[in-house]
Amino acid sequence: MSRYTGPSWKISRRLGYSILETGQELKKRTYGPGPHAKDKKKKPTEYGKQLMEKQKLRETYGVSERQFQRLFKIAKNTKGVVTGVYFMQMLETRLDNLVYRMGFARTRRQARQLVNHGHILVNNKKVDIPSYMVEIGSEVALKEASKNLAIVKASLESLAQVVPYVSVDKEKVSGKLVRLPERNEMSRDIEESLIVEFYNRKL
């Protein structure tokens, strides 16, 4: 299944969840898109709830179903971890997500473009794979020639604070993954247990 490239606001309205994590998409219209969206009040089945929760998390990080399922399998087969939490931690350590979390891009889509176009270094080596898993202690930085990009400057100027598991040096336009995020530092609106149930019945 290919990655969706249409309007993110439409997805947020359909899911009833802000995939941009700003809440802006749902301020004017909390109901889904379409002429009859207001009338759709059918109570979802248990499977429907699990599917919706899975879609909320997958669309937030902008990954394909194949990538999403592959990461879940890794989390499920890793010993000594809580599957749902570790799954979310792995999504957080993707390179495109960290570029976004460090404030080098305003959205994950924009961060993915920066990575794809070769603007990002990990430990001084160019990495152009958005799904690259960054290890704790690794440095993520903009190439010297890319530090003056308008979108990067604008994003850093609007950055009020960063999540506690990354550190950022705005002057050097670089940052580090300090540690894995704790569960309460990731989206509290996601019920990861439903996602685990969804895939346990499929895989």
N, C-alpha and C positions, 0 to 999 in steps of 0.2 A: 504494500500500500504506500503510495507516494505521500510526501509531506504536503499539507494544505498550505497554500500561499495566498488565500483570499483574505478578506477583512477579519481581523482578530475580534473586533467588537461583535460581529455576528455570532461567532463561536461563543463568546462570553454570555451573550443574551440567551443563546440556545441552552447552555449549560447552567445558567443562573449563577455564574461564578466568574470572578474577574481573573482571567488568565494573565493579565498584565500586572496583577497584584496591586493595582492602584484604586480600583473601584470605580474609575471614571466611566467604564463601558456601561455600567448599570444605573448610573445616576438619573438619566432621563427616562429610560425604559427598562424596567426590571423583568418584563416578560420577553419571551422568545421572538425571533423575527417571523414575519409572515402575517397576512391579513387576519388569520383566525387564531393567532397565538394567545390572545387574552382568554379565549374560550377553552383552551386545552388544560383541563384540571384533573385529568385522569391520574389516579394514584398509581405510581410505578410498582412493578413487581420487585421481589427481592433481587432477581437477576438484573432487572432494570436499574436498581440502585447501585449494584456492583459495577455495571457497565458505565453508568454515569460518573461514578467516582474515578474509574480508570481513565475515562476520557478527560476529566478535569485535570488530572495530574499529567497525562500525556500531552495535552494541548498547552499546558503551562510551560513545559520545557521544550515544546516544539519538536518532538522526536517522532520518527515513523513508528508504526506498529511493530515492525520487525526489530528495530533497535530497542524499543521499550520491552518487548517480550524477552529479548536476549539478556538484557540487564536483570530482568526479574529472575530468570533462570540462574544467573550467577549468584544473586542474593539468596535465592532459595537453597542453593547448594553450598553456601558458605557456612561453615560450622561456627558456633559460638556467637552468633548475632541474631537480632530480632529481624526477621525477613523484611517486613514492611518498612521499618525504620532504616535499615541498611540500604534498601532499594532506593529510598528517597535521598540518602546520603550520597549514593553513587551518582544520582542525577545532579546533585549539587556540585559534584567535583568534575563534571564535564567542563571542558575548556570554554565553550561558548557561554555557559552559565556563569563561570567565574569572571570572564571578561565583562559580563553584565553586572555581576555583583560588585565588582571593583570600580564600577562607574565609568568605564571606558566607552560604554554604549548605553543608550537610553532604554533599549529593549533587547530581548534575547535574539530577535531576528537581526537587528543591527549588529549585535555582537557576532552572530554567525557569519555575517558578511565580512566583518573585519578579519575573522579567522580564515575564511575561505580565500580571501584576496591576499593572504600572506603578510598581514600587518603585525601578527602576534609572535612573540618569542616566549618559549618556555625554557628557563635555565640557559638563556642566550642562544637557543637553537630555534629556527623557524619551525612552527607547527601550523599546518593549514587544514587540520582535521578537527571540526567542531566537537566530535564525540570523544576526543582524546581525554583520557582520565588523568587528571593532575594529581600528583602525589603530595602528601603533606610536606610542607617545607619548600616546595618548588616555587620559583619566582616566575610570574607572568608579567610581561612588559610589552610595550609598543616598540617596534623597530625605530631606530633613531630618525629615519626619514619619514616616519608616520606620526611622530609625536605632535606635529602641528596640524593634523587633520581637523577640519572645522567641527565635524561631528563628535570627535573625541574631546576637543576643548569645551564645546557646549555641554556635553554630558558631564564632564568633571566639574564645571562651574555650577551645575544644578544639583550636584551630589551633596546632600545634607549630612548623611552618615552612612557607614558601611556596616554590614552584618558582622557580628563579633568574631566569626571564625576566619576572617580574612583581614590582612593589613594592607594599607594603600599609601603610597608616596606619590602625591599629586605632582610634585616637582619633577620627579624622575619618570612619571607615568608608568609606574610599576606596582606590583602588589604580590603578596604571598598568601598561600593557603596555610593558615596557622594550625588548624586542626579540623577534624570532621565536625559538622554541625550537630548540636543536640536536638532531640525531637521538638522541644518547645521553641527552637529557633527556626524551624521550618513551618510551612503553612499549617495552621491549626484548623483550617476549614476542610482539610483532606482527611478522610477516614481510610487510612491505609489498610486496615483490617479487611475492608470490603474488597479492595484490590487483590489482596492475598487470596481471599475466598474465590474471587472471579477466576484467577489463573489456576488455582488448585483444582478447579473442576474442569479446566481445559487441558492442562499440561500433565 
